[in-house]
Structure formats: structure tokens, C-alpha cells
């Protein structure tokens, strides 16, 4: 199976499955000399961990990370960093009825069509739990970004039909952590939580929008044509399970606008070139322009719901019905925010190395 590694110079390979022994990641290409500890990685994993609030799945995983290699005396040593998280609370019994009956909205059928087999236990390799590997790789990438004073922040801007009001970017990091929904608009967050709990009570789920912003990214990241920065960011974000759309800057709003109202005009601030607006989301011609990079992703409702749904028994080749039981998030958006940050951070580090802003050998 291909598709488990991302990056050109900063490479991250993830492994594991939802109900297997463990999940994790191997990071190859991290420079030596970076201050890094298991606690740095654990801090990010705790933000993604299940069972932390009433709006997340109650699966009782501690997600304690164990670093196997790549760190010596508190710093990276230039060798592959391997980190693993062992599954402790997997309950596969609820999934046995779906062994040959693909669940609507999941990858069960398409994976079976491609590989002839599928780990039906909690979605196997296709489960959202596999984003543990993303977060491990992202934790290392974030530490490298700190060396350049680059910050990546993701927040929930919409759940169902509830939309957050725009807040100053400078206050996002402060406000996002003040509620369970991880929405910077505290008033909207309360309405979002109410909506999520109502859906949970009905055995249903909700989708939403998560916005990720990268601050202090220098101009000049990205390569022409096939390796554009926005193309790589879109690929990374679309690679997160349940994401069905990505836009950079004003995205699809630009389809209804004119160039005279949306072109980002340049001006000088001291010796720095900046733009008066940021409709392009910090990327023009596939290359960063020094403004905040803004990417949004549409997250679909969690497909595991308790309603009776129609499917096909692949063994008998006849139509049938299933009803899903188990422990699932009524809305994925809050827990996907650290995953989005990780995805963006890994892409930025890879491009920073490729463009010479990070020495690939030693920090």
C-alpha cells in the first residue's frame, strides 16, 4: 500500500490502525540539534485525544507517546525520529456485524474494491484515529517552526449553520482554547456546542469548517507549477479523513468577485513589502508573499450514526440494512484542529528546507 509518506526533504511516514496494536510515525529529515522531548509531542496529542469532553467520542484512550529513536540528550540527533502510541481501549465487538457490510460514508467498500480486503474494526487504517501519526509529525515540525518564530493556529469557524464572527488574528490562539468546540468566537461556540449535543442526542452528526492560519511565514516558499505551496497545502489538508473541500484565502468567494475588488495591492512598511488586503491567503503564483497563510477545509459529518442505513452484503451480494453502534464523535471539527495544524506545519517545514530557510543538517 502506497501513500503513507509525505514530504520531500522533511518526510513523515505514518503507520498503524484504529484497533491494531499501535499507531505512530517515523520522521526522516529532521535536522540535528533541535530541542525536542516526548512532552513536546504529548502536548499536541493531548489536544487530539478522545474522551476529553461531552462533544467527543468517549473512547478512553490516554494516547501516551513513546519515542523510540532520534532524540539524544534532549535534542534531535539527525537520525529518524520514531514515536508510537499503543491502543489501550479498542472494542472491536461493535464492528463484527459490518465485516462484509460496508458502512455508508466510510471507506469500507472502496478499500475492499481496491485491495480485496478491509480491516472492518473501527475503520482500520482508514480511521480518523490514524491522524495520531499526523500529529506526531506535526509536533516535530512545529518545534522547527518555533525556531523561525512561525506559528500555526487552527480554529473552528462553522458547525452546521452556525458561523463564527471574524476576530483579530492576533487574539485567535488566546480565544480558541477557551471552549470545547475550539471556536474563537465564544458566543458562536456556545451555539455550536448546543447543536452538536442535539445531534448527539438524536444519534446523528454534524459537519463544519476549520480554518488554519500560519503567521510570520517568509515570502518565497513554493515551487512553480506542480509543487506550488498552495497545491501542497491543499493536498495535505485533503489527506485528512472527512475533509471534502479546501480553499486558500477567499477561495470560492473569488468566483463571484472582480479583480478590481480582490487584488491584494502592495505597500511598504519600512523595508518590508506587504499587501493592504489578503484575499490570496498569503500565496500568489504558488509562492508565499509574506502575509499570513490562510486555508480553510470543509469537514463532513461523522459518517458513523445510529440510524438504520441501507447497504449491500458483499458475501451474499444482496441488499440489506445495518445500524451502527459504538463510540463516535458527533462532530469531528474540534478534534481535527490539531491535525490541520500538523498538516500545514509539515508542509511549511518541507518548503522552508527546500527554499533554504532551514538547514537540513543542523538547527
C-alpha positions in Angstrom: 0.0 0.0 0.0 1.4 3.4 -1.1 0.5 6.8 0.2 1.8 6.6 3.7 4.6 9.1 3.4 4.5 12.8 2.9 7.3 15.4 2.2 10.3 15.9 0.0 13.1 16.7 2.5 11.1 16.6 5.7 9.5 13.2 5.4 6.8 11.7 7.7 5.6 8.2 7.4 2.6 7.1 9.5 1.6 3.6 10.4 -1.0 1.7 12.5 -4.8 1.2 12.6 -7.7 2.1 14.8 -8.0 -1.3 16.6 -4.5 -2.7 15.9 -1.6 -2.8 18.4 -0.4 0.7 17.9 -0.1 3.8 15.7 2.7 6.2 15.1 5.1 8.0 12.8 8.7 8.0 11.6 10.1 11.4 10.8 13.1 11.4 8.5 15.0 14.5 7.6 14.7 16.5 10.8 17.9 18.4 11.4 20.1 17.6 14.4 20.3 19.9 17.3 16.6 20.7 17.7 15.4 20.7 21.3 12.7 18.1 21.4 11.2 15.9 24.1 8.3 13.3 24.4 6.4 16.0 26.3 6.5 18.3 23.2 4.8 15.6 21.2 2.5 14.6 24.0 1.2 18.2 24.3 -0.1 18.1 20.8 -1.5 14.5 21.1 -3.5 15.6 24.2 -5.3 18.2 22.1 -6.4 15.4 19.7 -7.1 12.8 22.3 -10.6 11.3 22.5 -12.8 11.3 25.6 -11.9 14.8 26.7 -15.3 16.4 26.6 -19.0 15.6 26.2 -18.9 16.6 22.5 -16.2 14.0 21.6 -16.2 10.2 21.4 -16.0 8.6 24.9 -13.3 6.1 23.8 -11.0 6.1 26.8 -7.5 6.3 25.2 -4.7 8.1 27.0 -2.6 8.3 23.8 0.7 8.3 25.7 3.5 8.6 23.2 6.7 6.6 23.4 9.7 8.0 21.5 11.9 5.1 20.2 14.7 6.9 18.4 16.0 10.1 17.1 16.5 12.1 20.3 19.7 12.1 22.3 20.2 14.2 25.5 17.2 16.3 24.8 18.0 17.1 21.2 17.4 15.5 17.8 20.5 13.7 16.5 19.8 13.8 12.8 18.5 10.2 12.6 14.9 9.1 12.0 12.6 10.0 14.9 10.2 7.1 15.6 7.3 7.6 18.0 4.5 5.2 18.9 1.1 5.3 20.7 -0.4 2.0 21.8 -4.1 1.3 21.6 -5.5 0.6 25.1 -9.3 0.8 24.8 -10.2 -0.7 21.4 -13.5 -2.6 21.4 -13.9 -4.4 18.1 -17.1 -6.3 19.1 -19.4 -3.5 17.9 -17.9 -3.8 14.4 -18.3 -7.5 13.7 -21.7 -7.1 12.1 -20.1 -5.0 9.4 -17.5 -7.5 8.3 -19.0 -7.8 4.9 -21.4 -4.9 5.0 -19.8 -1.6 4.1 -20.9 1.4 6.2 -22.3 4.3 4.2 -20.0 7.3 4.3 -16.9 5.2 5.2 -14.1 3.8 3.1 -15.2 0.2 3.7 -16.4 -0.6 0.2 -13.8 1.5 -1.8 -10.9 -0.1 0.2 -12.4 -3.6 -0.5 -12.8 -2.8 -4.2 -9.1 -1.7 -4.4 -7.4 -4.2 -2.1 -9.8 -7.1 -1.9 -9.8 -6.9 1.9 -10.6 -4.4 4.7 -10.0 -4.1 8.4 -13.6 -3.6 9.5 -12.6 -2.9 13.1 -13.3 0.8 13.6 -12.2 1.6 10.1 -8.8 0.1 10.3 -6.2 2.1 8.5 -8.9 4.4 7.2 -10.0 5.5 10.7 -9.6 9.1 11.9 -7.5 7.6 14.7 -4.7 7.4 12.2 -4.2 11.1 12.5 -2.2 10.3 15.6 0.7 10.0 13.1 -0.1 13.4 11.6 0.1 15.0 15.0 3.4 13.3 15.9 5.0 14.6 12.7 3.3 18.0 13.1 4.7 18.3 16.7 8.2 18.0 15.4 7.5 20.4 12.5 6.1 22.9 15.0 9.2 22.8 17.0 11.2 23.6 13.9 8.8 26.5 13.0 9.3 27.9 16.5 13.0 28.5 15.6 11.8 30.9 12.9 9.0 32.4 15.1 6.4 30.9 12.8 3.1 30.0 14.4 0.3 27.8 13.1 -3.2 28.1 14.6 -6.4 26.3 13.6 -9.9 27.1 14.8 -13.5 26.1 14.1 -15.3 28.8 12.1 -18.6 26.9 11.4 -20.6 24.0 12.7 -23.7 23.1 10.7 -25.4 26.6 10.0 -23.7 28.4 12.9 -20.9 30.6 11.7 -18.3 32.4 13.9 -17.7 36.1 13.6 -14.3 37.2 12.3 -11.9 38.0 15.1 -8.5 39.7 15.0 -5.8 37.1 14.1 -3.6 38.3 17.0 -6.2 37.0 19.5 -7.0 33.6 17.9 -4.6 31.5 19.9 -5.8 33.0 23.1 -9.5 32.5 22.4 -9.5 29.1 20.7 -8.6 27.2 23.9 -11.4 28.8 26.0 -14.1 26.3 24.9 -14.6 22.7 23.9 -15.5 23.5 20.3 -12.2 25.3 19.7 -14.0 28.3 18.2 -12.5 31.7 18.9 -15.9 33.4 18.9 -17.2 32.5 22.4 -20.8 33.3 21.6 -20.9 31.2 18.5 -19.0 28.4 20.3 -22.0 28.0 22.8 -24.4 27.7 19.9 -22.2 25.2 18.1 -21.9 23.1 21.3 -25.7 23.1 21.7 -26.1 22.0 18.0 -23.5 19.2 18.5 -25.2 17.9 21.6 -28.6 18.0 20.0 -27.3 15.9 17.1 -25.6 13.5 19.5 -28.9 13.0 21.4 -30.5 12.1 18.1 -27.7 9.7 17.1 -26.7 12.0 14.3 -23.7 14.1 13.5 -22.7 17.5 12.1 -20.1 18.9 9.7 -18.3 22.2 9.7 -15.4 24.4 8.6 -11.9 24.6 10.2 -9.6 27.5 9.3 -5.8 27.2 9.7 -3.6 30.3 9.7 0.2 30.4 9.6 1.9 33.6 10.9 5.3 35.0 10.0 5.9 32.7 7.0 8.6 34.4 4.8 8.0 35.3 1.2 9.5 32.8 -1.3 8.1 29.4 -0.3 6.8 27.2 -3.1 7.9 25.9 -6.4 6.5 26.7 -9.9 3.7 24.6 -11.5 3.5 21.2 -9.8 5.0 22.0 -6.4 3.1 25.2 -5.6 2.8 25.9 -1.9 -1.0 26.2 -2.0 -1.2 23.0 -4.0 0.8 21.1 -1.4 -1.2 22.6 1.4 -4.5 21.6 -0.3 -3.1 18.1 -0.8 -2.1 17.8 2.9 -5.4 19.1 4.2 -7.5 16.9 1.8 -5.4 14.0 3.0 -7.1 14.3 6.4 -10.1 11.9 6.7 -13.6 13.5 6.4 -12.2 16.6 4.6 -14.2 17.2 1.4 -13.0 20.6 0.4 -10.1 23.1 0.8 -9.8 26.8 -0.1 -7.0 29.2 0.2 -7.7 32.8 1.1 -11.1 33.9 -0.1 -11.3 30.7 -2.1 -14.6 30.2 -3.8 -15.8 33.7 -2.9 -13.4 34.9 -5.6 -15.6 33.2 -8.3 -18.3 35.9 -7.6 -15.9 38.9 -7.4 -13.9 41.2 -9.7 -10.1 41.6 -9.8 -10.5 45.3 -9.0 -12.1 44.5 -5.7 -9.9 41.5 -4.7 -6.4 42.1 -6.0 -4.1 42.5 -3.0 -2.2 45.8 -3.5 1.3 46.2 -2.3 2.7 48.8 0.1 5.9 49.4 2.0 6.1 49.1 5.8 9.7 50.2 6.5 11.7 47.9 4.2 9.1 45.2 4.2 6.7 44.7 1.3 3.1 43.9 2.4 -0.4 43.9 1.0 -3.3 46.0 2.0 -5.6 43.0 1.9 -5.1 39.3 2.0 -7.7 37.7 -0.3 -5.0 35.4 -1.8 -4.4 33.9 1.7 -0.7 34.7 1.7 0.1 32.8 -1.6 0.3 34.2 -5.1 1.6 32.3 -8.1 2.0 29.3 -5.9 4.6 31.1 -3.8 4.2 32.7 -0.3 4.2 36.5 -0.2 4.9 37.1 3.5 1.3 37.7 4.6 -0.5 35.2 6.9 -1.3 32.0 5.1 -5.0 31.2 5.4 -6.5 27.8 4.5 -10.0 26.5 5.2 -11.3 23.0 5.0 -14.9 21.6 4.8 -15.3 18.7 7.2 -18.2 16.3 6.6 -20.5 15.0 9.3 -19.1 11.9 11.1 -20.5 9.0 9.0 -21.0 6.7 12.0 -24.6 7.4 13.1 -27.2 5.3 14.9 -29.9 5.5 12.2 -30.7 2.4 10.2 -28.9 2.6 6.8 -29.1 0.6 3.6 -26.0 -1.3 2.3 -25.0 -4.4 0.5 -23.9 -7.7 1.9 -20.7 -8.3 -0.1 -20.6 -12.0 0.7 -24.2 -12.8 -0.3 -24.4 -10.0 -2.8 -27.8 -8.9 -1.7 -29.2 -5.6 -0.3 -29.5 -5.3 3.5 -29.6 -2.8 6.3 -27.2 -2.0 9.2 -27.3 0.0 12.4 -24.0 1.3 13.7 -23.3 1.2 17.4 -20.1 2.2 19.2 -18.3 5.4 20.3 -18.1 8.2 17.7 -17.6 11.9 17.6 -20.9 13.8 16.9 -18.7 16.4 15.2 -15.2 15.9 14.1 -14.2 19.6 13.8 -13.0 20.3 17.4 -10.6 17.3 17.4 -9.4 17.9 13.9 -7.9 21.3 14.6 -4.5 20.0 15.9 -4.5 17.7 12.9 -4.9 20.6 10.5 -2.1 22.5 12.3 0.1 19.4 11.9 -0.6 19.0 8.2 0.1 22.7 7.5 3.3 22.7 9.7 4.7 19.7 7.9 4.3 21.2 4.5 5.8 24.5 5.7 8.9 22.9 7.1 9.4 20.9 4.0 9.2 24.0 1.8 11.4 26.0 4.3 14.1 23.4 3.8 13.7 23.3 0.1 14.0 27.1 -0.1 17.0 27.3 2.2 15.4 28.9 5.3 16.1 25.7 7.4 19.4 24.0 7.3 18.6 20.3 6.6 21.6 19.1 8.6 21.7 21.1 11.8 19.5 23.7 13.6 
